[in-house]
Amino acid sequence: MPKYKKDPRLGVDREYNIPAPELYLPLGWDENATTKRKHYRHYEPDELENIPELFPNGASPFNCYELKKG
């Protein structure tokens, strides 16, 4: 969730400690600090089953099937 500080010069809420855009995707928006609609989702550049931190044994937790046409 984003954190806000009051900008003394303009009198508006400003977000601070914004996470790196390479790692997090912003979703939603906030009209002010009390709306609580904006949040961040962690972004992975590859399929989740290929990331060893998430699946250390290397096996996919998803069901895989061979598909044939016809």
Backbone atoms as SQL, in Angstrom:
CREATE TABLE atoms (id INTEGER PRIMARY KEY, chain TEXT, resi INTEGER, resn TEXT, atom TEXT, x REAL, y REAL, z REAL);
INSERT INTO atoms VALUES
  (1, 'A', 1, 'MET', 'N', 0.842, -1.179, 0.000),
  (2, 'A', 1, 'MET', 'CA', 0.000, 0.000, 0.000),
  (3, 'A', 1, 'MET', 'C', 0.891, 1.247, 0.000),
  (4, 'A', 2, 'PRO', 'N', 0.515, 2.273, -0.731),
  (5, 'A', 2, 'PRO', 'CA', 1.322, 3.484, -0.774),
  (6, 'A', 2, 'PRO', 'C', 1.231, 4.263, 0.542),
  (7, 'A', 3, 'LYS', 'N', 2.264, 5.065, 0.777),
  (8, 'A', 3, 'LYS', 'CA', 2.322, 5.922, 1.956),
  (9, 'A', 3, 'LYS', 'C', 2.320, 7.370, 1.478),
  (10, 'A', 4, 'TYR', 'N', 1.657, 8.232, 2.228),
  (11, 'A', 4, 'TYR', 'CA', 1.498, 9.617, 1.810),
  (12, 'A', 4, 'TYR', 'C', 1.999, 10.573, 2.884),
  (13, 'A', 5, 'LYS', 'N', 2.497, 11.717, 2.422),
  (14, 'A', 5, 'LYS', 'CA', 2.860, 12.849, 3.274),
  (15, 'A', 5, 'LYS', 'C', 2.171, 14.079, 2.715),
  (16, 'A', 6, 'LYS', 'N', 1.859, 15.016, 3.570),
  (17, 'A', 6, 'LYS', 'CA', 1.243, 16.264, 3.148),
  (18, 'A', 6, 'LYS', 'C', 2.323, 17.192, 2.612),
  (19, 'A', 7, 'ASP', 'N', 2.145, 17.688, 1.391),
  (20, 'A', 7, 'ASP', 'CA', 3.068, 18.655, 0.793),
  (21, 'A', 7, 'ASP', 'C', 2.724, 20.030, 1.350),
  (22, 'A', 8, 'PRO', 'N', 3.633, 20.628, 2.126),
  (23, 'A', 8, 'PRO', 'CA', 3.295, 21.902, 2.775),
  (24, 'A', 8, 'PRO', 'C', 3.123, 23.060, 1.782),
  (25, 'A', 9, 'ARG', 'N', 3.816, 23.010, 0.668),
  (26, 'A', 9, 'ARG', 'CA', 3.741, 24.114, -0.289),
  (27, 'A', 9, 'ARG', 'C', 2.411, 24.115, -1.047),
  (28, 'A', 10, 'LEU', 'N', 1.972, 22.934, -1.495),
  (29, 'A', 10, 'LEU', 'CA', 0.745, 22.845, -2.280),
  (30, 'A', 10, 'LEU', 'C', -0.477, 22.425, -1.464),
  (31, 'A', 11, 'GLY', 'N', -0.245, 21.835, -0.292),
  (32, 'A', 11, 'GLY', 'CA', -1.346, 21.403, 0.554),
  (33, 'A', 11, 'GLY', 'C', -2.055, 20.160, 0.051),
  (34, 'A', 12, 'VAL', 'N', -1.324, 19.293, -0.657),
  (35, 'A', 12, 'VAL', 'CA', -1.895, 18.048, -1.169),
  (36, 'A', 12, 'VAL', 'C', -1.109, 16.867, -0.611),
  (37, 'A', 13, 'ASP', 'N', -1.697, 15.676, -0.724),
  (38, 'A', 13, 'ASP', 'CA', -1.013, 14.458, -0.295),
  (39, 'A', 13, 'ASP', 'C', -0.088, 13.981, -1.406),
  (40, 'A', 14, 'ARG', 'N', 1.176, 13.701, -1.063),
  (41, 'A', 14, 'ARG', 'CA', 2.161, 13.187, -2.021),
  (42, 'A', 14, 'ARG', 'C', 2.620, 11.813, -1.565),
  (43, 'A', 15, 'GLU', 'N', 2.733, 10.894, -2.516),
  (44, 'A', 15, 'GLU', 'CA', 3.220, 9.556, -2.211),
  (45, 'A', 15, 'GLU', 'C', 4.734, 9.591, -2.045),
  (46, 'A', 16, 'TYR', 'N', 5.265, 8.834, -1.080),
  (47, 'A', 16, 'TYR', 'CA', 6.708, 8.723, -0.874),
  (48, 'A', 16, 'TYR', 'C', 7.072, 7.252, -0.736),
  (49, 'A', 17, 'ASN', 'N', 8.347, 6.947, -0.830),
  (50, 'A', 17, 'ASN', 'CA', 8.850, 5.564, -0.818),
  (51, 'A', 17, 'ASN', 'C', 8.175, 4.721, -1.886),
  (52, 'A', 18, 'ILE', 'N', 8.127, 5.230, -3.103),
  (53, 'A', 18, 'ILE', 'CA', 7.512, 4.522, -4.219),
  (54, 'A', 18, 'ILE', 'C', 8.422, 3.359, -4.604),
  (55, 'A', 19, 'PRO', 'N', 7.890, 2.131, -4.704),
  (56, 'A', 19, 'PRO', 'CA', 8.743, 0.991, -5.059),
  (57, 'A', 19, 'PRO', 'C', 9.241, 1.084, -6.498),
  (58, 'A', 20, 'ALA', 'N', 10.300, 0.344, -6.800),
  (59, 'A', 20, 'ALA', 'CA', 10.910, 0.366, -8.130),
  (60, 'A', 20, 'ALA', 'C', 9.920, -0.131, -9.182),
  (61, 'A', 21, 'PRO', 'N', 9.752, 0.608, -10.284),
  (62, 'A', 21, 'PRO', 'CA', 8.796, 0.178, -11.315),
  (63, 'A', 21, 'PRO', 'C', 9.220, -1.088, -12.045),
  (64, 'A', 22, 'GLU', 'N', 10.500, -1.482, -11.956),
  (65, 'A', 22, 'GLU', 'CA', 10.947, -2.735, -12.575),
  (66, 'A', 22, 'GLU', 'C', 10.445, -3.949, -11.801),
  (67, 'A', 23, 'LEU', 'N', 10.122, -3.771, -10.513),
  (68, 'A', 23, 'LEU', 'CA', 9.723, -4.887, -9.658),
  (69, 'A', 23, 'LEU', 'C', 8.253, -4.878, -9.269),
  (70, 'A', 24, 'TYR', 'N', 7.612, -3.710, -9.307),
  (71, 'A', 24, 'TYR', 'CA', 6.231, -3.602, -8.848),
  (72, 'A', 24, 'TYR', 'C', 5.383, -2.849, -9.858),
  (73, 'A', 25, 'LEU', 'N', 4.158, -3.325, -10.051),
  (74, 'A', 25, 'LEU', 'CA', 3.210, -2.738, -10.978),
  (75, 'A', 25, 'LEU', 'C', 2.147, -1.997, -10.170),
  (76, 'A', 26, 'PRO', 'N', 1.986, -0.670, -10.378),
  (77, 'A', 26, 'PRO', 'CA', 0.953, 0.054, -9.627),
  (78, 'A', 26, 'PRO', 'C', -0.436, -0.255, -10.192),
  (79, 'A', 27, 'LEU', 'N', -1.385, -0.475, -9.307),
  (80, 'A', 27, 'LEU', 'CA', -2.767, -0.754, -9.688),
  (81, 'A', 27, 'LEU', 'C', -3.694, 0.175, -8.921),
  (82, 'A', 28, 'GLY', 'N', -4.701, 0.711, -9.588),
  (83, 'A', 28, 'GLY', 'CA', -5.666, 1.588, -8.947),
  (84, 'A', 28, 'GLY', 'C', -5.142, 3.001, -8.808),
  (85, 'A', 29, 'TRP', 'N', -5.882, 3.825, -8.092),
  (86, 'A', 29, 'TRP', 'CA', -5.486, 5.213, -7.867),
  (87, 'A', 29, 'TRP', 'C', -6.105, 5.672, -6.554),
  (88, 'A', 30, 'ASP', 'N', -5.532, 6.704, -5.993),
  (89, 'A', 30, 'ASP', 'CA', -6.044, 7.315, -4.773),
  (90, 'A', 30, 'ASP', 'C', -6.322, 8.784, -5.035),
  (91, 'A', 31, 'GLU', 'N', -7.509, 9.226, -4.653),
  (92, 'A', 31, 'GLU', 'CA', -7.833, 10.648, -4.773),
  (93, 'A', 31, 'GLU', 'C', -7.160, 11.436, -3.653),
  (94, 'A', 32, 'ASN', 'N', -7.023, 10.813, -2.487),
  (95, 'A', 32, 'ASN', 'CA', -6.310, 11.401, -1.358),
  (96, 'A', 32, 'ASN', 'C', -5.758, 10.254, -0.503),
  (97, 'A', 33, 'ALA', 'N', -5.184, 10.572, 0.636),
  (98, 'A', 33, 'ALA', 'CA', -4.524, 9.545, 1.456),
  (99, 'A', 33, 'ALA', 'C', -5.505, 8.589, 2.126),
  (100, 'A', 34, 'THR', 'N', -6.788, 8.934, 2.188),
  (101, 'A', 34, 'THR', 'CA', -7.760, 8.081, 2.878),
  (102, 'A', 34, 'THR', 'C', -8.531, 7.157, 1.940),
  (103, 'A', 35, 'THR', 'N', -8.364, 7.275, 0.628),
  (104, 'A', 35, 'THR', 'CA', -9.137, 6.472, -0.317),
  (105, 'A', 35, 'THR', 'C', -8.755, 4.994, -0.247),
  (106, 'A', 36, 'LYS', 'N', -7.476, 4.675, -0.166),
  (107, 'A', 36, 'LYS', 'CA', -6.943, 3.304, -0.023),
  (108, 'A', 36, 'LYS', 'C', -7.349, 2.392, -1.189),
  (109, 'A', 37, 'ARG', 'N', -7.321, 2.889, -2.429),
  (110, 'A', 37, 'ARG', 'CA', -7.605, 2.075, -3.600),
  (111, 'A', 37, 'ARG', 'C', -6.336, 1.643, -4.312),
  (112, 'A', 38, 'LYS', 'N', -5.276, 2.449, -4.235),
  (113, 'A', 38, 'LYS', 'CA', -4.047, 2.140, -4.954),
  (114, 'A', 38, 'LYS', 'C', -3.243, 1.099, -4.187),
  (115, 'A', 39, 'HIS', 'N', -2.642, 0.161, -4.930),
  (116, 'A', 39, 'HIS', 'CA', -1.756, -0.830, -4.334),
  (117, 'A', 39, 'HIS', 'C', -0.762, -1.260, -5.405),
  (118, 'A', 40, 'TYR', 'N', 0.216, -2.043, -4.989),
  (119, 'A', 40, 'TYR', 'CA', 1.270, -2.487, -5.896),
  (120, 'A', 40, 'TYR', 'C', 1.289, -4.005, -5.960),
  (121, 'A', 41, 'ARG', 'N', 1.519, -4.540, -7.147),
  (122, 'A', 41, 'ARG', 'CA', 1.627, -5.978, -7.350),
  (123, 'A', 41, 'ARG', 'C', 3.055, -6.292, -7.775),
  (124, 'A', 42, 'HIS', 'N', 3.645, -7.304, -7.146),
  (125, 'A', 42, 'HIS', 'CA', 5.012, -7.710, -7.462),
  (126, 'A', 42, 'HIS', 'C', 5.041, -8.300, -8.869),
  (127, 'A', 43, 'TYR', 'N', 5.987, -7.883, -9.673),
  (128, 'A', 43, 'TYR', 'CA', 6.096, -8.311, -11.067),
  (129, 'A', 43, 'TYR', 'C', 7.224, -9.312, -11.215),
  (130, 'A', 44, 'GLU', 'N', 6.945, -10.431, -11.873),
  (131, 'A', 44, 'GLU', 'CA', 7.965, -11.432, -12.189),
  (132, 'A', 44, 'GLU', 'C', 8.150, -11.469, -13.700),
  (133, 'A', 45, 'PRO', 'N', 9.371, -11.393, -14.204),
  (134, 'A', 45, 'PRO', 'CA', 9.581, -11.334, -15.660),
  (135, 'A', 45, 'PRO', 'C', 9.435, -12.675, -16.374),
  (136, 'A', 46, 'ASP', 'N', 9.307, -13.774, -15.657),
  (137, 'A', 46, 'ASP', 'CA', 9.221, -15.098, -16.269),
  (138, 'A', 46, 'ASP', 'C', 8.011, -15.840, -15.685),
  (139, 'A', 47, 'GLU', 'N', 7.710, -17.019, -16.227),
  (140, 'A', 47, 'GLU', 'CA', 6.637, -17.827, -15.668),
  (141, 'A', 47, 'GLU', 'C', 6.976, -18.202, -14.233),
  (142, 'A', 48, 'LEU', 'N', 5.969, -18.269, -13.386),
  (143, 'A', 48, 'LEU', 'CA', 6.206, -18.516, -11.963),
  (144, 'A', 48, 'LEU', 'C', 6.863, -19.863, -11.708),
  (145, 'A', 49, 'GLU', 'N', 6.536, -20.871, -12.500),
  (146, 'A', 49, 'GLU', 'CA', 7.137, -22.194, -12.260),
  (147, 'A', 49, 'GLU', 'C', 8.616, -22.231, -12.633),
  (148, 'A', 50, 'ASN', 'N', 9.124, -21.227, -13.329),
  (149, 'A', 50, 'ASN', 'CA', 10.546, -21.164, -13.677),
  (150, 'A', 50, 'ASN', 'C', 11.370, -20.368, -12.666),
  (151, 'A', 51, 'ILE', 'N', 10.776, -19.871, -11.613),
  (152, 'A', 51, 'ILE', 'CA', 11.477, -19.065, -10.610),
  (153, 'A', 51, 'ILE', 'C', 11.827, -19.954, -9.423),
  (154, 'A', 52, 'PRO', 'N', 13.121, -20.207, -9.184),
  (155, 'A', 52, 'PRO', 'CA', 13.507, -21.166, -8.126),
  (156, 'A', 52, 'PRO', 'C', 13.171, -20.693, -6.717),
  (157, 'A', 53, 'GLU', 'N', 13.019, -19.388, -6.483),
  (158, 'A', 53, 'GLU', 'CA', 12.657, -18.911, -5.138),
  (159, 'A', 53, 'GLU', 'C', 11.222, -19.302, -4.788),
  (160, 'A', 54, 'LEU', 'N', 10.367, -19.426, -5.787),
  (161, 'A', 54, 'LEU', 'CA', 8.980, -19.792, -5.531),
  (162, 'A', 54, 'LEU', 'C', 8.783, -21.305, -5.511),
  (163, 'A', 55, 'PHE', 'N', 9.454, -22.013, -6.419),
  (164, 'A', 55, 'PHE', 'CA', 9.345, -23.466, -6.513),
  (165, 'A', 55, 'PHE', 'C', 10.750, -24.064, -6.496),
  (166, 'A', 56, 'PRO', 'N', 11.329, -24.287, -5.310),
  (167, 'A', 56, 'PRO', 'CA', 12.727, -24.714, -5.216),
  (168, 'A', 56, 'PRO', 'C', 12.988, -26.123, -5.746),
  (169, 'A', 57, 'ASN', 'N', 12.003, -27.017, -5.751),
  (170, 'A', 57, 'ASN', 'CA', 12.282, -28.384, -6.207),
  (171, 'A', 57, 'ASN', 'C', 12.213, -28.505, -7.721),
  (172, 'A', 58, 'GLY', 'N', 11.803, -27.467, -8.425),
  (173, 'A', 58, 'GLY', 'CA', 11.805, -27.463, -9.879),
  (174, 'A', 58, 'GLY', 'C', 10.583, -28.070, -10.526),
  (175, 'A', 59, 'ALA', 'N', 9.755, -28.718, -9.755),
  (176, 'A', 59, 'ALA', 'CA', 8.555, -29.335, -10.322),
  (177, 'A', 59, 'ALA', 'C', 7.430, -28.320, -10.391),
  (178, 'A', 60, 'SER', 'N', 6.683, -28.367, -11.471),
  (179, 'A', 60, 'SER', 'CA', 5.551, -27.470, -11.636),
  (180, 'A', 60, 'SER', 'C', 4.382, -27.945, -10.781),
  (181, 'A', 61, 'PRO', 'N', 3.735, -27.041, -10.043),
  (182, 'A', 61, 'PRO', 'CA', 2.576, -27.442, -9.241),
  (183, 'A', 61, 'PRO', 'C', 1.297, -27.519, -10.073),
  (184, 'A', 62, 'PHE', 'N', 1.389, -27.219, -11.367),
  (185, 'A', 62, 'PHE', 'CA', 0.224, -27.195, -12.235),
  (186, 'A', 62, 'PHE', 'C', 0.110, -28.497, -13.034),
  (187, 'A', 63, 'ASN', 'N', -1.086, -28.864, -13.381),
  (188, 'A', 63, 'ASN', 'CA', -1.315, -30.047, -14.211),
  (189, 'A', 63, 'ASN', 'C', -0.919, -29.717, -15.636),
  (190, 'A', 64, 'CYS', 'N', -0.123, -30.593, -16.262),
  (191, 'A', 64, 'CYS', 'CA', 0.332, -30.395, -17.641),
  (192, 'A', 64, 'CYS', 'C', -0.162, -31.557, -18.474),
  (193, 'A', 65, 'TYR', 'N', -0.709, -31.247, -19.642),
  (194, 'A', 65, 'TYR', 'CA', -1.248, -32.273, -20.528),
  (195, 'A', 65, 'TYR', 'C', -0.760, -32.014, -21.945),
  (196, 'A', 66, 'GLU', 'N', -0.515, -33.070, -22.691),
  (197, 'A', 66, 'GLU', 'CA', -0.190, -32.983, -24.118),
  (198, 'A', 66, 'GLU', 'C', -1.499, -32.810, -24.880),
  (199, 'A', 67, 'LEU', 'N', -1.574, -31.801, -25.709),
  (200, 'A', 67, 'LEU', 'CA', -2.777, -31.570, -26.504),
  (201, 'A', 67, 'LEU', 'C', -2.508, -31.942, -27.938),
  (202, 'A', 68, 'LYS', 'N', -3.501, -32.606, -28.554),
  (203, 'A', 68, 'LYS', 'CA', -3.384, -32.987, -29.958),
  (204, 'A', 68, 'LYS', 'C', -4.553, -32.395, -30.711),
  (205, 'A', 69, 'LYS', 'N', -4.279, -31.898, -31.885),
  (206, 'A', 69, 'LYS', 'CA', -5.314, -31.325, -32.725),
  (207, 'A', 69, 'LYS', 'C', -5.900, -32.407, -33.612),
  (208, 'A', 70, 'GLY', 'N', -7.233, -32.414, -33.748),
  (209, 'A', 70, 'GLY', 'CA', -7.857, -33.321, -34.696),
  (210, 'A', 70, 'GLY', 'C', -8.493, -34.420, -34.051);
